[in-house]
Amino acid sequence: MRNTDFSYDKISVLSNDEDCGILPGERLNTNVEHNNYDCVAELAKEFIRKNFTSKIGVDDIAKTVFISQYHFSRIFKKYTRYSPYQYLIHVRLQHAIGLMYRKELSITEISFQSGFSSIDYFSTAFTKKFKLSPSGFRKTLGTS
């Protein structure tokens, strides 16, 4: 069963502290100018950063701005050069890297605390991105 109790709050996502005028969960008017689509991407990135440890998918992210999964994926990739799923995996792996320095945590614990539901998938994704297995990376830190 998928956890749908995600973190929603009004956020300012533009670098100059302007409010993009959309709340997570607020319906996006499809007649708005395309320059608001970057706000959609930023809101989605913020949602991912706040909820990456939960079991979320592209459909959950798209629902935060009430856009179809297909349309949302196109918008997100246009503005970030990542698919929403690729960005989610990127955020999870970056978190895992930070946890690797905590020698009291096992690789399995790091995997689950980073939002992966499978140690095998975590290991595959980690190795693909960093060209080193999680345990191999940890050995380079001297914390194994």
N, CA and C atoms as a LAMMPS dump frame, in Angstrom:
ITEM: TIMESTEP
0
ITEM: NUMBER OF ATOMS
432
ITEM: BOX BOUNDS ff ff ff
-5.0000000000000000e+02 5.0000000000000000e+02
-5.0000000000000000e+02 5.0000000000000000e+02
-5.0000000000000000e+02 5.0000000000000000e+02
ITEM: ATOMS id mol type element x y z
1 1 1 N 0.847 -1.182 0
2 1 2 C 0 0 0
3 1 3 C 0.892 1.245 0
4 2 1 N 0.598 2.182 -0.862
5 2 2 C 1.391 3.377 -1.033
6 2 3 C 1.012 4.427 0.005
7 3 1 N 2.033 5.047 0.61
8 3 2 C 1.818 6.106 1.576
9 3 3 C 1.432 7.377 0.831
10 4 1 N 0.28 7.94 1.148
11 4 2 C -0.153 9.168 0.482
12 4 3 C -0.177 10.349 1.437
13 5 1 N 0.402 10.216 2.594
14 5 2 C 0.444 11.303 3.556
15 5 3 C 1.742 12.082 3.349
16 6 1 N 1.747 12.93 2.316
17 6 2 C 2.952 13.645 1.964
18 6 3 C 2.951 15.036 2.57
19 7 1 N 4.11 15.63 2.577
20 7 2 C 4.29 16.959 3.12
21 7 3 C 3.85 18.018 2.115
22 8 1 N 2.847 18.813 2.463
23 8 2 C 2.385 19.904 1.623
24 8 3 C 2.435 21.187 2.428
25 9 1 N 3.041 22.191 1.888
26 9 2 C 2.952 23.515 2.46
27 9 3 C 3.298 24.521 1.38
28 10 1 N 2.93 25.777 1.615
29 10 2 C 3.239 26.788 0.615
30 10 3 C 4.738 27 0.62
31 11 1 N 5.32 26.975 -0.564
32 11 2 C 6.762 27.132 -0.661
33 11 3 C 7.085 28.191 -1.693
34 12 1 N 8.16 28.892 -1.454
35 12 2 C 8.68 29.824 -2.437
36 12 3 C 9.832 29.133 -3.116
37 13 1 N 9.745 28.966 -4.414
38 13 2 C 10.724 28.139 -5.089
39 13 3 C 11.628 28.893 -6.037
40 14 1 N 11.376 30.136 -6.268
41 14 2 C 12.231 30.856 -7.188
42 14 3 C 13.449 31.395 -6.456
43 15 1 N 14.57 31.448 -7.14
44 15 2 C 15.82 31.828 -6.502
45 15 3 C 15.787 33.248 -5.959
46 16 1 N 14.981 34.127 -6.515
47 16 2 C 14.926 35.498 -6.01
48 16 3 C 13.804 35.679 -4.992
49 17 1 N 13.357 34.584 -4.407
50 17 2 C 12.342 34.567 -3.355
51 17 3 C 10.964 35.049 -3.802
52 18 1 N 10.707 35.082 -5.105
53 18 2 C 9.36 35.361 -5.57
54 18 3 C 8.529 34.106 -5.387
55 19 1 N 7.267 34.289 -5.138
56 19 2 C 6.356 33.157 -5.024
57 19 3 C 5.841 32.832 -6.407
58 20 1 N 5.873 31.577 -6.787
59 20 2 C 5.453 31.244 -8.141
60 20 3 C 3.939 31.224 -8.256
61 21 1 N 3.229 31.396 -7.181
62 21 2 C 1.79 31.547 -7.256
63 21 3 C 0.997 30.266 -7.304
64 22 1 N 1.646 29.126 -7.169
65 22 2 C 0.935 27.852 -7.162
66 22 3 C 1.304 27.138 -5.873
67 23 1 N 0.334 26.521 -5.272
68 23 2 C 0.584 25.702 -4.092
69 23 3 C 0.661 24.248 -4.511
70 24 1 N 1.49 23.437 -3.831
71 24 2 C 1.409 22.007 -4.11
72 24 3 C -0.025 21.559 -3.864
73 25 1 N -0.579 20.834 -4.784
74 25 2 C -1.96 20.384 -4.656
75 25 3 C -2.967 21.32 -5.296
76 26 1 N -2.521 22.483 -5.759
77 26 2 C -3.427 23.425 -6.402
78 26 3 C -3.502 23.112 -7.895
79 27 1 N -4.702 23.141 -8.431
80 27 2 C -4.892 22.827 -9.846
81 27 3 C -4.203 23.878 -10.703
82 28 1 N -3.42 23.412 -11.669
83 28 2 C -2.752 24.312 -12.595
84 28 3 C -3.704 24.63 -13.739
85 29 1 N -3.898 25.894 -14.007
86 29 2 C -4.722 26.32 -15.126
87 29 3 C -3.942 26.037 -16.406
88 30 1 N -4.479 25.202 -17.263
89 30 2 C -3.749 24.823 -18.478
90 30 3 C -3.654 25.968 -19.463
91 31 1 N -4.339 27.067 -19.207
92 31 2 C -4.235 28.231 -20.079
93 31 3 C -3.135 29.193 -19.638
94 32 1 N -2.449 28.885 -18.54
95 32 2 C -1.386 29.776 -18.086
96 32 3 C -0.251 29.759 -19.083
97 33 1 N 0.523 30.805 -19.061
98 33 2 C 1.662 30.871 -19.959
99 33 3 C 2.658 29.774 -19.6
100 34 1 N 3.411 29.365 -20.589
101 34 2 C 4.372 28.286 -20.37
102 34 3 C 5.469 28.664 -19.384
103 35 1 N 5.675 29.95 -19.121
104 35 2 C 6.715 30.312 -18.162
105 35 3 C 6.34 29.878 -16.744
106 36 1 N 5.086 29.519 -16.498
107 36 2 C 4.713 28.975 -15.197
108 36 3 C 5.071 27.511 -15.072
109 37 1 N 5.392 26.867 -16.189
110 37 2 C 5.769 25.467 -16.133
111 37 3 C 7.064 25.262 -15.353
112 38 1 N 7.953 26.259 -15.354
113 38 2 C 9.155 26.106 -14.553
114 38 3 C 8.798 26.067 -13.07
115 39 1 N 7.725 26.747 -12.696
116 39 2 C 7.245 26.671 -11.311
117 39 3 C 6.752 25.265 -10.997
118 40 1 N 6.073 24.657 -11.96
119 40 2 C 5.602 23.29 -11.781
120 40 3 C 6.793 22.379 -11.509
121 41 1 N 7.846 22.526 -12.308
122 41 2 C 9.043 21.705 -12.127
123 41 3 C 9.679 21.965 -10.769
124 42 1 N 9.743 23.219 -10.358
125 42 2 C 10.35 23.546 -9.057
126 42 3 C 9.512 23.017 -7.898
127 43 1 N 8.192 23.119 -8.006
128 43 2 C 7.326 22.562 -6.97
129 43 3 C 7.506 21.051 -6.875
130 44 1 N 7.62 20.414 -8.023
131 44 2 C 7.818 18.967 -8.039
132 44 3 C 9.162 18.6 -7.416
133 45 1 N 10.205 19.341 -7.734
134 45 2 C 11.523 19.077 -7.141
135 45 3 C 11.467 19.237 -5.623
136 46 1 N 10.779 20.256 -5.171
137 46 2 C 10.639 20.472 -3.727
138 46 3 C 9.866 19.315 -3.083
139 47 1 N 8.806 18.881 -3.734
140 47 2 C 8.031 17.744 -3.244
141 47 3 C 8.911 16.5 -3.139
142 48 1 N 9.712 16.255 -4.171
143 48 2 C 10.611 15.098 -4.162
144 48 3 C 11.612 15.217 -3.02
145 49 1 N 12.219 16.387 -2.863
146 49 2 C 13.22 16.571 -1.788
147 49 3 C 12.607 16.373 -0.396
148 50 1 N 11.338 16.701 -0.236
149 50 2 C 10.693 16.543 1.068
150 50 3 C 10.173 15.128 1.305
151 51 1 N 9.949 14.353 0.248
152 51 2 C 9.283 13.063 0.384
153 51 3 C 10.034 11.879 -0.209
154 52 1 N 11.31 12.06 -0.561
155 52 2 C 12.037 11 -1.262
156 52 3 C 12.198 9.731 -0.439
157 53 1 N 12.1 9.815 0.878
158 53 2 C 12.245 8.614 1.695
159 53 3 C 10.958 7.796 1.736
160 54 1 N 9.861 8.381 1.269
161 54 2 C 8.587 7.665 1.196
162 54 3 C 8.488 6.924 -0.126
163 55 1 N 7.542 6.029 -0.191
164 55 2 C 7.307 5.311 -1.441
165 55 3 C 6.447 6.206 -2.332
166 56 1 N 7.104 6.977 -3.186
167 56 2 C 6.399 7.867 -4.099
168 56 3 C 6.735 7.494 -5.533
169 57 1 N 5.834 7.835 -6.413
170 57 2 C 6.038 7.598 -7.833
171 57 3 C 5.7 8.842 -8.621
172 58 1 N 5.911 8.775 -9.905
173 58 2 C 5.651 9.919 -10.773
174 58 3 C 4.181 10.339 -10.677
175 59 1 N 3.278 9.38 -10.538
176 59 2 C 1.858 9.73 -10.428
177 59 3 C 1.587 10.56 -9.172
178 60 1 N 2.257 10.238 -8.076
179 60 2 C 2.09 11.019 -6.835
180 60 3 C 2.6 12.442 -7.01
181 61 1 N 3.723 12.573 -7.688
182 61 2 C 4.32 13.89 -7.898
183 61 3 C 3.415 14.725 -8.804
184 62 1 N 2.929 14.124 -9.881
185 62 2 C 2.047 14.834 -10.818
186 62 3 C 0.76 15.287 -10.127
187 63 1 N 0.264 14.501 -9.2
188 63 2 C -0.973 14.857 -8.496
189 63 3 C -0.817 16.121 -7.665
190 64 1 N 0.396 16.459 -7.252
191 64 2 C 0.583 17.655 -6.427
192 64 3 C 0.248 18.928 -7.177
193 65 1 N 0.298 18.885 -8.505
194 65 2 C -0.075 20.052 -9.313
195 65 3 C -1.24 19.741 -10.248
196 66 1 N -1.896 18.616 -10.033
197 66 2 C -3.084 18.225 -10.793
198 66 3 C -2.85 18.244 -12.297
199 67 1 N -1.749 17.651 -12.708
200 67 2 C -1.449 17.5 -14.131
201 67 3 C -1.358 16.004 -14.393
202 68 1 N -1.748 15.597 -15.584
203 68 2 C -1.628 14.181 -15.915
204 68 3 C -0.165 13.765 -15.825
205 69 1 N 0.032 12.519 -15.534
206 69 2 C 1.388 11.991 -15.38
207 69 3 C 2.195 12.223 -16.664
208 70 1 N 1.586 11.993 -17.802
209 70 2 C 2.276 12.159 -19.08
210 70 3 C 2.681 13.617 -19.3
211 71 1 N 1.74 14.535 -19.139
212 71 2 C 2.016 15.964 -19.341
213 71 3 C 3.049 16.456 -18.337
214 72 1 N 2.896 16.055 -17.091
215 72 2 C 3.847 16.444 -16.063
216 72 3 C 5.251 15.966 -16.402
217 73 1 N 5.392 14.715 -16.831
218 73 2 C 6.712 14.166 -17.16
219 73 3 C 7.386 14.974 -18.265
220 74 1 N 6.62 15.381 -19.25
221 74 2 C 7.168 16.197 -20.345
222 74 3 C 7.64 17.553 -19.835
223 75 1 N 6.813 18.198 -19.014
224 75 2 C 7.171 19.509 -18.455
225 75 3 C 8.429 19.388 -17.6
226 76 1 N 8.443 18.41 -16.724
227 76 2 C 9.569 18.247 -15.803
228 76 3 C 10.868 18.017 -16.565
229 77 1 N 10.836 17.138 -17.547
230 77 2 C 12.055 16.84 -18.313
231 77 3 C 12.515 18.057 -19.107
232 78 1 N 11.588 18.826 -19.624
233 78 2 C 11.942 20.025 -20.389
234 78 3 C 12.713 21.021 -19.517
235 79 1 N 12.306 21.17 -18.271
236 79 2 C 12.91 22.181 -17.409
237 79 3 C 14.062 21.675 -16.547
238 80 1 N 14.218 20.381 -16.41
239 80 2 C 15.284 19.861 -15.55
240 80 3 C 16.283 18.978 -16.286
241 81 1 N 15.917 18.52 -17.478
242 81 2 C 16.71 17.572 -18.267
243 81 3 C 16.776 16.181 -17.636
244 82 1 N 15.976 15.965 -16.619
245 82 2 C 15.827 14.648 -15.988
246 82 3 C 14.362 14.25 -16.106
247 83 1 N 14.107 12.966 -16.193
248 83 2 C 12.729 12.526 -16.008
249 83 3 C 12.439 12.654 -14.514
250 84 1 N 11.173 12.735 -14.119
251 84 2 C 10.886 12.809 -12.682
252 84 3 C 11.483 11.623 -11.913
253 85 1 N 11.416 10.445 -12.511
254 85 2 C 11.952 9.256 -11.842
255 85 3 C 13.471 9.343 -11.717
256 86 1 N 14.151 9.809 -12.762
257 86 2 C 15.61 9.965 -12.689
258 86 3 C 15.99 10.951 -11.595
259 87 1 N 15.232 12.033 -11.477
260 87 2 C 15.522 13.024 -10.437
261 87 3 C 15.305 12.432 -9.048
262 88 1 N 14.244 11.661 -8.886
263 88 2 C 13.978 11.002 -7.604
264 88 3 C 15.138 10.084 -7.22
265 89 1 N 15.61 9.277 -8.163
266 89 2 C 16.735 8.379 -7.892
267 89 3 C 17.986 9.187 -7.572
268 90 1 N 18.208 10.28 -8.297
269 90 2 C 19.358 11.152 -8.032
270 90 3 C 19.328 11.676 -6.587
271 91 1 N 18.181 12.173 -6.161
272 91 2 C 18.053 12.705 -4.789
273 91 3 C 18.304 11.594 -3.768
274 92 1 N 17.748 10.429 -4.001
275 92 2 C 17.952 9.307 -3.081
276 92 3 C 19.423 8.898 -3.003
277 93 1 N 20.092 8.853 -4.139
278 93 2 C 21.511 8.472 -4.143
279 93 3 C 22.383 9.529 -3.473
280 94 1 N 22.069 10.797 -3.666
281 94 2 C 22.827 11.852 -2.989
282 94 3 C 22.673 11.736 -1.467
283 95 1 N 21.475 11.415 -1.028
284 95 2 C 21.237 11.211 0.403
285 95 3 C 22.045 10.006 0.909
286 96 1 N 22.05 8.95 0.121
287 96 2 C 22.795 7.738 0.493
288 96 3 C 24.289 8.036 0.634
289 97 1 N 24.822 8.839 -0.267
290 97 2 C 26.244 9.215 -0.184
291 97 3 C 26.524 9.889 1.165
292 98 1 N 25.655 10.782 1.566
293 98 2 C 25.828 11.451 2.863
294 98 3 C 25.797 10.475 4.026
295 99 1 N 24.941 9.465 3.933
296 99 2 C 24.833 8.47 5.003
297 99 3 C 26.017 7.499 5.033
298 100 1 N 26.724 7.367 3.929
299 100 2 C 27.859 6.437 3.862
300 100 3 C 28.935 6.787 4.886
301 101 1 N 29.016 8.028 5.28
302 101 2 C 30.023 8.462 6.253
303 101 3 C 29.69 8.04 7.683
304 102 1 N 28.454 7.6 7.893
305 102 2 C 28.052 7.145 9.232
306 102 3 C 28.335 5.65 9.331
307 103 1 N 29.47 5.319 9.893
308 103 2 C 29.921 3.923 9.895
309 103 3 C 29.024 2.996 10.71
310 104 1 N 28.179 3.553 11.579
311 104 2 C 27.282 2.696 12.369
312 104 3 C 26.106 2.175 11.544
313 105 1 N 25.9 2.747 10.361
314 105 2 C 24.801 2.3 9.505
315 105 3 C 25.295 1.257 8.512
316 106 1 N 24.512 0.196 8.366
317 106 2 C 24.838 -0.813 7.355
318 106 3 C 24.395 -0.301 5.984
319 107 1 N 24.892 -0.922 4.945
320 107 2 C 24.486 -0.573 3.581
321 107 3 C 22.975 -0.771 3.429
322 108 1 N 22.442 -1.814 4.021
323 108 2 C 21 -2.067 3.955
324 108 3 C 20.224 -0.936 4.617
325 109 1 N 20.667 -0.501 5.786
326 109 2 C 19.992 0.607 6.478
327 109 3 C 20.058 1.885 5.64
328 110 1 N 21.208 2.143 5.044
329 110 2 C 21.37 3.323 4.199
330 110 3 C 20.406 3.258 3.018
331 111 1 N 20.299 2.083 2.434
332 111 2 C 19.39 1.883 1.307
333 111 3 C 17.957 2.255 1.685
334 112 1 N 17.466 1.701 2.773
335 112 2 C 16.079 1.945 3.176
336 112 3 C 15.868 3.374 3.67
337 113 1 N 16.851 3.938 4.378
338 113 2 C 16.723 5.319 4.842
339 113 3 C 16.786 6.323 3.696
340 114 1 N 17.269 5.89 2.563
341 114 2 C 17.342 6.756 1.384
342 114 3 C 16.124 6.602 0.475
343 115 1 N 15.178 5.77 0.863
344 115 2 C 13.932 5.637 0.114
345 115 3 C 13.862 4.468 -0.841
346 116 1 N 14.904 3.661 -0.9
347 116 2 C 14.871 2.489 -1.778
348 116 3 C 14.139 1.364 -1.061
349 117 1 N 13.326 0.638 -1.793
350 117 2 C 12.58 -0.461 -1.18
351 117 3 C 13.274 -1.799 -1.383
352 118 1 N 14.394 -1.78 -2.108
353 118 2 C 15.128 -3.01 -2.381
354 118 3 C 16.626 -2.733 -2.327
355 119 1 N 17.345 -3.52 -1.561
356 119 2 C 18.802 -3.375 -1.49
357 119 3 C 19.418 -3.676 -2.852
358 120 1 N 18.832 -4.608 -3.58
359 120 2 C 19.361 -4.948 -4.906
360 120 3 C 19.245 -3.768 -5.872
361 121 1 N 18.085 -3.113 -5.857
362 121 2 C 17.925 -1.969 -6.752
363 121 3 C 18.84 -0.824 -6.329
364 122 1 N 18.963 -0.592 -5.034
365 122 2 C 19.87 0.436 -4.534
366 122 3 C 21.287 0.172 -5.023
367 123 1 N 21.743 -1.048 -4.86
368 123 2 C 23.098 -1.402 -5.271
369 123 3 C 23.295 -1.216 -6.773
370 124 1 N 22.316 -1.616 -7.559
371 124 2 C 22.392 -1.461 -9.017
372 124 3 C 22.43 0.017 -9.41
373 125 1 N 21.539 0.812 -8.842
374 125 2 C 21.477 2.24 -9.161
375 125 3 C 22.752 2.952 -8.713
376 126 1 N 23.247 2.614 -7.535
377 126 2 C 24.461 3.22 -6.994
378 126 3 C 25.651 2.91 -7.898
379 127 1 N 25.789 1.642 -8.249
380 127 2 C 26.911 1.209 -9.079
381 127 3 C 26.839 1.848 -10.465
382 128 1 N 25.652 1.959 -11.012
383 128 2 C 25.488 2.566 -12.333
384 128 3 C 25.902 4.041 -12.309
385 129 1 N 25.502 4.756 -11.269
386 129 2 C 25.789 6.195 -11.197
387 129 3 C 27.244 6.49 -10.821
388 130 1 N 27.771 5.761 -9.852
389 130 2 C 29.096 6.098 -9.313
390 130 3 C 30.213 5.159 -9.783
391 131 1 N 29.872 4.16 -10.588
392 131 2 C 30.85 3.195 -11.124
393 131 3 C 31.618 2.474 -10.025
394 132 1 N 30.952 2.317 -8.89
395 132 2 C 31.529 1.651 -7.726
396 132 3 C 30.371 1.134 -6.889
397 133 1 N 30.482 -0.07 -6.355
398 133 2 C 29.41 -0.611 -5.519
399 133 3 C 29.329 0.187 -4.217
400 134 1 N 28.2 0.124 -3.52
401 134 2 C 28.105 0.821 -2.237
402 134 3 C 29.2 0.382 -1.253
403 135 1 N 29.449 -0.917 -1.176
404 135 2 C 30.494 -1.375 -0.245
405 135 3 C 31.877 -0.951 -0.726
406 136 1 N 32.09 -0.939 -2.045
407 136 2 C 33.354 -0.459 -2.588
408 136 3 C 33.561 1.016 -2.291
409 137 1 N 32.491 1.801 -2.418
410 137 2 C 32.578 3.227 -2.095
411 137 3 C 32.917 3.418 -0.624
412 138 1 N 32.27 2.643 0.202
413 138 2 C 32.502 2.777 1.643
414 138 3 C 33.936 2.433 1.999
415 139 1 N 34.51 1.451 1.326
416 139 2 C 35.915 1.099 1.581
417 139 3 C 36.845 2.252 1.255
418 140 1 N 36.5 3.034 0.23
419 140 2 C 37.35 4.19 -0.106
420 140 3 C 37.292 5.253 0.975
421 141 1 N 36.237 5.228 1.784
422 141 2 C 36.106 6.198 2.882
423 141 3 C 36.834 5.722 4.142
424 142 1 N 37.15 4.432 4.177
425 142 2 C 37.776 3.88 5.384
426 142 3 C 36.8 3.729 6.525
427 143 1 N 35.496 3.597 6.21
428 143 2 C 34.472 3.477 7.259
429 143 3 C 33.776 2.135 7.214
430 144 1 N 34.321 1.151 6.519
431 144 2 C 33.614 -0.134 6.394
432 144 3 C 33.743 -0.993 7.636
